[in-house]
């Protein structure tokens, strides 16, 4: 069954990406590499760059992902509207299959997960839904249908993973901010969010050996003014990342998923924080290494997410062996 799944998965990935081709050469210190303390570097040629332009970045989709349900062999009727899709390494001999779960912030990080998976030779499966973190805490919305839809989707994630026990690693990403969640009288919002993640992770089947919570990315509190700030900085010959930076205290929210993973104190659960590649001790930057970090204030651009792949791979390697 496992080999059959992987063989079919290879076909799907080849349909999406075509035959393997080398990535276009990128400049040194490009994107997140400019803030990589393990490999310090500086490229003056990127000093004023901010690519892609904001108006274009919003039109670039997240990392491609091939729906598995378009092939009958992988249609899981029991999971209804859950449509997993495949990305990552193009090999049926992968030592590991990893799943990405969460909301649109997880989707935005898919490019980094893709690069990490390719680096490790892993197949990756996407099971994400916008506005729906993988959590048992219910958002406090007027749209009851949206609440029910998210709850049902997350139950189907569990069912899918139970039926496919070779998926042994989960990467969970969710918006640290967003709408309020429903709480018991007198209960704390943040603590309810923490418990929601813990309950959802603990409901996963035992075949999921590794649960990795990736801290949510920072956010820009004035995204409507960001493009203008970057253009003015470039015109004035000032590095746009520093010129348009925002205070870390407001840009980087406390993440309940990160806290949830830390508190569980079990080898199964771990947390990864990539914020150092966007922020220093006092500021968070909308441009890093000549790359625009955000496409709308809180979602990473595909370009910047891609540059995070080596850093994500290093951190995942500490907790998940080949």
C-alpha positions in Angstrom: 0.0 0.0 0.0 2.8 2.4 1.0 4.8 1.8 -2.2 1.7 2.1 -4.3 0.8 5.4 -2.7 4.3 6.8 -3.3 4.4 5.6 -6.9 1.2 7.4 -7.7 2.3 10.4 -5.8 5.4 10.7 -8.0 3.2 10.7 -11.1 1.1 13.5 -9.6 4.1 15.6 -8.7 5.6 15.2 -12.2 2.3 16.4 -13.7 2.6 19.5 -11.6 6.2 20.4 -12.0 7.3 18.6 -15.2 10.8 17.0 -15.2 13.1 18.2 -12.6 14.9 21.4 -13.5 17.6 23.4 -11.7 16.4 26.4 -9.9 17.4 29.7 -11.4 20.5 31.0 -9.7 19.8 33.5 -6.9 22.1 36.2 -5.6 24.1 35.5 -2.5 22.5 36.6 0.8 19.1 36.6 -0.9 16.1 36.7 1.3 16.3 35.0 4.7 20.0 34.1 4.0 20.8 37.8 4.7 19.9 37.1 8.4 21.4 33.6 8.7 23.7 33.8 11.7 25.2 30.4 10.8 26.4 31.7 7.5 26.8 35.5 7.8 26.9 37.3 4.5 26.3 40.7 3.0 25.4 41.6 -0.6 25.5 45.4 -1.3 23.7 44.8 -4.6 20.5 44.0 -2.7 20.7 47.1 -0.5 17.7 48.8 -2.2 16.0 45.8 -3.7 12.4 44.7 -2.7 11.2 42.0 -5.0 8.7 41.1 -6.1 6.8 44.4 -6.1 3.8 44.5 -3.8 1.3 44.7 -6.6 2.8 41.6 -8.2 3.4 39.7 -5.0 -0.3 39.5 -4.2 -1.0 37.8 -7.5 1.7 35.1 -7.1 0.0 32.0 -5.7 1.5 29.9 -3.0 3.8 27.0 -3.7 2.0 24.6 -6.2 0.3 21.5 -4.8 -1.4 18.7 -6.7 -4.8 17.6 -5.4 -4.7 13.9 -4.7 -8.5 13.5 -5.2 -8.3 14.2 -9.0 -7.1 10.6 -9.3 -9.6 8.0 -8.3 -7.1 5.8 -6.5 -6.6 8.6 -3.9 -10.1 9.8 -3.5 -11.1 9.2 0.1 -14.9 9.4 0.2 -15.0 9.2 3.9 -13.3 12.6 4.3 -15.8 14.5 2.1 -14.5 18.0 1.3 -11.0 17.3 2.6 -8.9 17.4 -0.6 -5.2 16.7 0.3 -2.6 17.7 -2.2 1.0 16.7 -2.8 4.2 18.6 -3.0 7.8 18.1 -1.9 10.3 15.5 -3.1 9.5 13.8 -6.4 10.5 10.3 -5.4 8.5 7.2 -4.5 11.3 6.0 -2.3 10.9 8.8 0.2 11.9 7.8 3.8 9.1 10.0 5.2 5.8 11.5 4.4 5.0 14.8 6.2 1.8 16.7 6.4 1.3 20.4 6.6 -1.9 21.4 8.5 -3.4 24.8 9.5 -4.8 27.9 7.9 -3.8 30.4 5.2 -0.6 31.1 7.2 0.4 27.5 6.7 -0.4 27.8 3.0 2.0 30.8 2.8 4.7 28.7 4.4 4.3 25.9 2.0 7.2 27.1 -0.2 9.5 26.7 2.8 8.1 23.3 3.6 8.5 22.3 0.0 12.2 23.3 -0.1 12.7 21.5 3.2 11.0 18.3 2.0 13.0 18.3 -1.2 16.2 18.8 0.8 15.3 15.8 3.0 13.9 13.7 0.2 10.5 13.7 1.8 7.0 13.6 0.2 4.7 16.3 1.7 0.9 16.4 1.9 -1.1 19.6 2.4 -4.2 19.5 4.4 -4.9 23.2 5.0 -8.0 25.4 5.0 -8.2 29.2 5.1 -9.4 30.7 8.4 -9.1 27.2 10.0 -6.1 26.5 12.2 -5.8 22.9 13.2 -7.2 23.4 16.7 -10.2 22.4 18.7 -10.8 25.9 19.9 -13.8 27.3 18.0 -13.6 30.8 16.6 -16.2 33.2 17.8 -17.9 34.0 14.4 -21.4 35.0 13.4 -21.2 32.6 10.5 -22.1 29.3 12.2 -21.6 27.4 9.0 -18.0 28.5 8.9 -17.5 27.3 12.5 -19.1 23.9 11.7 -17.1 23.7 8.5 -13.8 24.2 10.2 -14.6 21.8 13.0 -15.7 19.1 10.4 -12.5 19.7 8.4 -10.3 19.2 11.3 -12.0 15.9 12.2 -11.5 14.8 8.7 -7.8 15.6 9.0 -7.6 13.2 11.9 -9.6 10.5 9.9 -7.3 10.9 6.9 -4.2 10.5 9.0 -5.6 7.5 10.8 -6.3 5.8 7.4 -2.8 6.7 6.1 -0.5 5.8 9.0 2.7 6.2 7.0 2.3 10.0 7.4 4.3 10.2 10.6 5.2 13.9 10.9 2.9 16.9 11.1 3.9 20.6 10.7 1.3 22.8 12.2 1.0 26.6 11.4 -1.8 28.9 12.4 -2.4 32.7 12.7 -1.3 33.9 16.1 -3.9 36.7 16.0 -7.2 36.9 14.1 -10.7 36.5 15.5 -11.6 35.6 19.1 -12.4 32.1 20.1 -15.3 30.9 22.2 -14.4 30.5 25.8 -16.0 29.3 29.0 -17.2 32.0 31.4 -14.1 33.6 33.0 -11.7 31.7 30.8 -8.7 33.4 29.2 -8.6 33.8 25.4 -5.0 33.0 25.0 -5.1 30.0 27.3 -8.2 28.7 25.5 -6.2 28.9 22.2 -3.3 27.0 23.8 -5.6 24.3 25.0 -7.3 24.1 21.6 -4.0 23.3 19.9 -3.0 20.8 22.6 -6.4 18.9 22.4 -6.2 18.8 18.6 -2.6 17.4 18.5 -3.4 14.9 21.2 -6.3 13.6 19.1 -4.0 12.6 16.3 -3.4 8.9 15.8 -0.3 7.3 17.4 1.2 6.8 13.9 1.9 10.6 14.0 5.2 10.5 15.8 6.3 14.1 15.4 4.2 17.2 15.8 6.1 20.4 14.9 4.5 23.8 15.6 6.1 26.6 13.5 5.7 30.0 15.1 3.4 32.3 13.1 5.2 34.9 11.1 5.2 38.6 12.2 2.7 41.0 10.7 2.8 44.6 9.5 0.2 46.7 11.2 -0.1 49.2 8.4 0.0 47.1 5.2 -1.9 49.7 3.2 1.0 52.2 3.7 3.8 49.6 3.3 4.2 49.8 -0.5 4.4 53.6 -0.4 7.0 53.5 2.4 9.2 51.1 0.4 9.0 53.1 -2.7 9.9 56.3 -0.9 12.8 54.7 0.8 14.2 53.3 -2.5 13.8 56.8 -4.1 15.7 58.3 -1.2 18.4 55.6 -1.5 17.6 54.2 1.9 17.4 50.4 2.6 13.6 49.8 2.6 13.7 47.0 5.2 15.2 49.3 7.9 13.3 52.4 6.7 9.9 50.7 6.9 10.5 48.4 9.9 7.9 48.1 12.7 8.4 47.5 16.4 8.9 43.9 17.3 6.5 44.4 20.2 3.6 45.0 17.9 4.6 43.0 14.8 5.4 39.7 16.5 2.5 38.3 18.5 2.7 35.7 21.2 1.8 32.4 19.5 -0.5 30.0 21.4 0.7 27.1 19.2 4.3 27.7 20.2 3.3 27.8 23.9 1.2 24.7 23.5 4.1 22.7 22.1 6.5 23.9 24.8 4.1 23.0 27.6 3.4 19.5 26.5 7.0 18.5 27.4 7.0 15.3 25.4 9.4 14.2 22.7 6.5 14.0 20.2 6.0 17.7 20.3 8.4 20.5 19.3 8.3 24.1 18.2 10.3 26.0 15.6 10.7 29.7 15.6 11.9 31.4 12.3 11.2 34.9 13.4 14.9 35.8 13.7 15.0 35.8 9.9 12.5 38.7 9.8 13.1 40.5 13.1 16.0 41.6 15.3 15.6 42.3 19.0 13.6 45.5 18.5 12.2 45.6 14.9 10.6 43.4 12.2 11.5 44.1 8.6 9.1 44.1 5.6 12.1 43.5 3.2 15.0 41.1 4.0 17.9 40.4 1.6 16.2 42.2 -1.2 13.0 40.2 -0.9 9.6 41.5 0.0 8.6 39.5 3.1 4.8 40.2 3.2 2.3 40.2 0.4 -0.6 41.7 2.4 0.7 42.5 5.9 0.5 39.1 7.5 1.1 36.4 4.8 4.6 35.6 3.6 5.3 36.1 -0.1 6.1 32.9 -1.9 9.5 34.4 -2.7 10.5 34.9 0.9 8.9 31.7 2.1 11.1 29.9 -0.4 14.2 31.4 1.1 13.3 30.1 4.5 13.6 26.5 3.3 17.3 25.9 4.4 16.7 27.3 7.8 13.5 25.3 8.3 15.3 22.2 7.1 18.1 22.7 9.7 15.6 23.0 12.5 13.4 20.1 11.5 16.6 17.9 11.3 17.1 18.5 15.0 13.8 16.8 15.9 13.0 14.5 13.0 15.7 12.1 11.8 15.9 10.8 8.2 
